[in-house]
Amino acid sequence: MAKIKVKKVKSAINRTKNQKLILEALGLKKIGQVVEHNDTPNILGMVKKVEHLVSVEEA
């Protein structure tokens, strides 16, 4: 299964509670932090909801 790297590039301040919970579920706490996830529909859906706060690249 393919992997993606997700990097937090913007703050979650003044964002909805749902967006904050999604970032936490992805494992992103600090700006600049990078996590690696499998390329599943669940993860891609979460990334889509916070795409303005993160950057994504294929690993």
C-alpha positions as CSV (number, residue, x, y, z in Angstrom):
1,M,0.0,0.0,0.0
2,A,1.3,3.5,-0.9
3,K,2.4,5.9,1.8
4,I,1.9,9.7,2.1
5,K,3.7,12.2,4.2
6,V,1.5,14.9,5.8
7,K,3.2,18.1,7.1
8,K,1.4,20.7,9.2
9,V,2.1,24.1,7.7
10,K,-0.5,26.4,9.4
11,S,-1.8,26.9,12.9
12,A,-5.2,25.5,14.1
13,I,-6.0,28.6,16.0
14,N,-9.4,30.0,15.0
15,R,-10.4,26.8,13.2
16,T,-13.4,24.7,13.9
17,K,-13.3,22.0,16.6
18,N,-13.8,19.4,13.9
19,Q,-10.6,20.5,12.1
20,K,-8.7,20.6,15.3
21,L,-9.8,17.0,16.1
22,I,-8.8,15.9,12.6
23,L,-5.3,17.3,13.0
24,E,-5.0,15.5,16.3
25,A,-6.2,12.3,14.8
26,L,-3.6,12.6,12.1
27,G,-1.0,12.9,14.8
28,L,-0.1,16.5,14.0
29,K,0.5,18.8,17.0
30,K,3.2,21.4,16.0
31,I,3.8,23.4,12.9
32,G,6.5,21.7,10.8
33,Q,5.7,18.2,12.2
34,V,5.6,15.4,9.6
35,V,3.8,12.1,9.9
36,E,3.6,9.2,7.5
37,H,0.3,7.4,6.9
38,N,-1.0,4.7,4.5
39,D,-2.8,6.0,1.5
40,T,-6.3,4.8,2.6
41,P,-9.7,6.5,1.8
42,N,-10.1,7.3,5.5
43,I,-6.8,9.2,5.7
44,L,-7.3,10.9,2.4
45,G,-10.8,12.1,3.5
46,M,-9.3,13.6,6.7
47,V,-6.5,15.3,4.7
48,K,-9.1,16.7,2.4
49,K,-10.9,18.4,5.3
50,V,-7.8,20.2,6.5
51,E,-5.9,20.6,3.2
52,H,-5.5,24.3,3.8
53,L,-3.5,23.6,7.0
54,V,-1.3,20.8,5.7
55,S,0.9,19.8,2.8
56,V,0.9,16.3,1.3
57,E,3.5,14.4,-0.6
58,E,4.0,10.8,-1.7
59,A,6.5,8.8,0.3
